[in-house]
Every structure is written in C-alpha cells, then in structure tokens.
Amino acid sequence: MENIRTVTIVGAGLIGGSFALALRRAGFPGRILGVGSERTLARALELGVIDAGVSLEEGAARGDLLYLAHPISRILDQLPEVARHIRPGTLTTDAGSTKRTIVETAERHFPPGAFLGGHPMAGKESRGVESADAALFEGRTYIVTPARTEDMEQPLVREFTVWLEKIGARLLVMSPEQHDKVVSLTSHLAQMASTALGKVVLDNMYSTNADYSTAGPGLLDMTRLAMSSYEVWKDIIATNHDSIVNALDAYIDLLQKLRDTLGSRETATVFEDGARLARLIRSR
C-alpha cells in the first residue's frame, strides 16, 4: 500500500530540489511541497520542482514524508518544530552530511521510528535550486542511519527506501556513529586535503613567480573540492570534529613518512597501495 502521497521538501535547493525532480522522473504520483525562502520557492515553482510553497509548520502537518535538506545547523534547529507539527505515522528524514548529532537530536523529539537519518553521497560545486538535477542520485550511494536496526522494518521506511532505489541510488545502511567515522575518511579528508593543496600551491606559486598556466590536469582534479564553500563545511567540521581530526592525523603521519623516505622502497609501496584504493573505488 502506498502511504507516501505528499512529500515536503524542507530546503528546496540542490539536494532537496534534485530529490523532488528524481521522484517525479521515477513516477511519484503525489504532491510535492516546498519550504524555504520566498525567492527559492518562487524559483522552484517556476522550474517545476515543487507543486506549492508552504511554511515549515504547514509542510510538517501535511507531509507523509518530510525531507530536510538544509545545512546541518538549520536541520538541527528545525527538528523540534517539525516534531511538534507532524501527524502520527509521518516519516521525517534528512540529507545532512554528518549523522550522529542529527540522529541524537531527533531521538529527543520524535517518536521511535519516526525519524530516519540519511546522507546521499552526491552533490555539485554549485548550489541552489537552479542546479537541481533529476539524475543526481543515479548510481550514487545513499546512506541511511536508523537509530535502531528495527526501524528499517517500519512501513514508511520500507516505502522510502523503495523510492531511493527507483531514483537510481544504491542503498547502504549503517549506524550514525559508523557513518561519521567512515565519511571522515571517504569524504571529509578528501575535502581537507584538496583545500590544503590549493592553499600550499597558491602560497608557493607567489614566491616562484610562476605562471598558473603550468597547472596540469592533476592539479585541476585534485583541487576540484577546494572550490567548496566553508559556509557548508563549517557545520560538518563542528559535528564530526573528532573523526576528521583522526583522519587528518593519519594523513599527516603518512605524508611525513613519505617525505622522510622519499624515493625508497617505502615510496613505491605507498604508490602501490594508493593505486589499489583508486582502482577499488572505480570498480564499484
């Protein structure tokens, strides 16, 4: 039985807008409401991303599925209000990049099984509803982080995960704690490394009076993430600080060993192991 007939997108930007478009393309027949700024909602309506713009209170009261897609700090602020206005039997999920703090906060306000943490491993450097893309989740891992294993058996949760599969996502279930540790390595470390690389090259290029046209495709690839906004990343850092520090410590330790043994057999081993990881993630 189809229980999700109205979806409320709280934050109809890149991720929320893409989820709405992906649902439509996958055949979702119901109504999609949007919550956000007046400008964003007007643009989302113009682009056909949502059917109507509503307040957070109205969207929480009308939605069968609430999809929270604002930055982490906004999600944390919105959880208590959403919980006050939802109807019994409603499912709320989020798309925040860290999970432990969000799920712990939701557990204080929502009935058991009424909230499911989520993190689509998809995105773009550009933001806003204009960048929304119905194909954004295709072939991408979508992590869900239930507070309890049995939450995955809730009817609305099962229906939601069916829609995730219909939009082309690859479902992965893990605990909020495991999620934050894993993504500190697979996502957050990559951002910090890219940002630091950009800063090192920028500072040292000044001293050599070199021409930036000497930058090859390797530097272009490695600094793509450096274009990301700190306004987005400051919430991620604040809610996953310890795991990111641990990942950075491991990276710094290896860089120091690579520096000290440069050109030795140890260097060859680092190259071999790094290439092995690169092949593994490309063969998924």
LUMVEX-204291 format. One record per residue (C-alpha): residue in one letter; x, y, z. Coordinates in steps of 0.02 Angstrom, whole numbers, plus 50000, padded with zeros to 5 digits. Layout:
<recs>
aXYZ...
</recs>
This chain:
<recs>
m500005000050000e500645017249953n500685028150109i501795042150044r500625053449948t501305070549997v503155074450011t503765090450094i505495096350043v506215107450179g507595116450087a507195115649901g508975118849844l510205107449755i509915091549856g508095094249903g507655100149728s508565085649649f507635073349761a505975081049708l506435080249523a507085062449542l505445057049624r504445064449481r505525056049350a505355039449442g503455040749433f502965047949601p501125052549577g500845062849734r501055080949783i502745088949822l502765104049938g504245115449967v504855125050120g506165138650102s506465156850067e505225166549961r506485168149819t506945149549821l505125144049823a504675155649679r506105148749576a505685130749624l503895133449567e504485141349405l505625126449369g504275113749411v505245106749559i503795108449682d501915109949669a501715123249805g502705132949933v502165131750115s502765136350289l503755123950392e502255121450507e501065118150363g502305107050272a502605096550427a500735094650457r500325089850277g501775078950227d501825059950237l503705061150206l504725076150262y506425078050179l507565090150273a508895096550153h509535112450232p511315113850303i511635103850462s511415118350584r509725122750507i509175104550515l509625103850700d508635119750732q507125113450633l506965096150710p505995101450868e504745111850769v504495098250638a504195085450776r502865096650855h501835097850696i501965080850610r500475069250606p500585051650679g501305039650552t502345052650463l504165049050419t505485062650429t507195060350351d508665071850317a510105073750195g511425080550314s513245075850287t513505070250468k512325059150562r512705056050746t512205073450810i510675074450698v510025057150746e510355060050931t509395076550922a507955068450827e507845054650958r507465067751091h505975074750993f505225061350879p504285045450923p505305029450897g505445025150712a504765042050653f506465048750600l507755040850484g509455048850460g510065049650281h511545055350178p511565054849988m513375053549929a513035065449785g513215083849750k513965097649644e515085112649675s513615123849626r512175126549745g510365132049735v508795125349654e509415130649482s510725116849496a509435103449543d509615087949435a508435072949424a509935061649389l510975067549537f510735051549638e510915039049496g512245026249536r512695035449697t512745027749870y511335033649982i511705030050165v510295028450291t510675028150477p509245021450584a509345024250772r508815006050792t509004991650669e507154987550683d506705004950619m507094998550444e505544987450456q504345002150477p503135002750328l503545020750281v505405017550296r505245002550179e504235013150057f505515027150064t506955015250027v505975008349879w505905025949809l507765027949838e508055012649731k506835019149599i507815035449582g509385025149550a510265026549718r511245012349798l510585009849974l511815007050116v511265005050298m512435008950444s512385016350618p512565035250638e514225032750730q514935021450596h514365033450461d515305048150536k516905038250555v516815031250378v516415047550289s517795056650383l518945045750278t517975044050115s517315061850102h517895074150235l519755070050222a519665072450034q518955089950060m520295094750186a521685087850075s521045096949921t520855113350016a522595111850094l523375107549925g522585123049848k523245133849989v525025126649980v525135128949791l524395146449799d525615152249933n527145144649850m526715149949673y526855167949730s528645165349787t529175157249622n528315170049510a527665155149412d526285155749282y524665146949331s524545140449154t525825127349208a524455118649308g524095101649233p522535090649240g523165082749401l523055099249495l521375102949416d520705086049475m521475087349648t520825104949683r519035102549623l518415100749802a519395116249855m518025126449769s516785120849903s516125134150021y516685134950202e514905140150244v514385122350202w515895113950282k515905123050448d514385113050507i515165096750450i516765100750545a515805105750701t514775089750706n516145077450656h517675086050728d518505071350815s518345059350669i519035072350548v520505075750664n520875057150673a520825055850482l521965071050464d523185063950592a523325047850491y523565057750329i524865069350405d525795054550479l525915046150310l526445062150222q527845064350348k528415046350322l528315048750133r529395064350149d530675055450257t530795040050145l530545048649976g531255038249834s531445022449938r530525005949928e529285013150054t528815026249924a528445012649798t527335003849924v526345019749955f526095021749767e525525003649752d524295004749896g523625021449838a523345014549663r522454999449736l521195010449826a520945020849668r520555005149568l519384998549701i518285013949709r518215015049519s517664996949502r516124998849614
</recs>
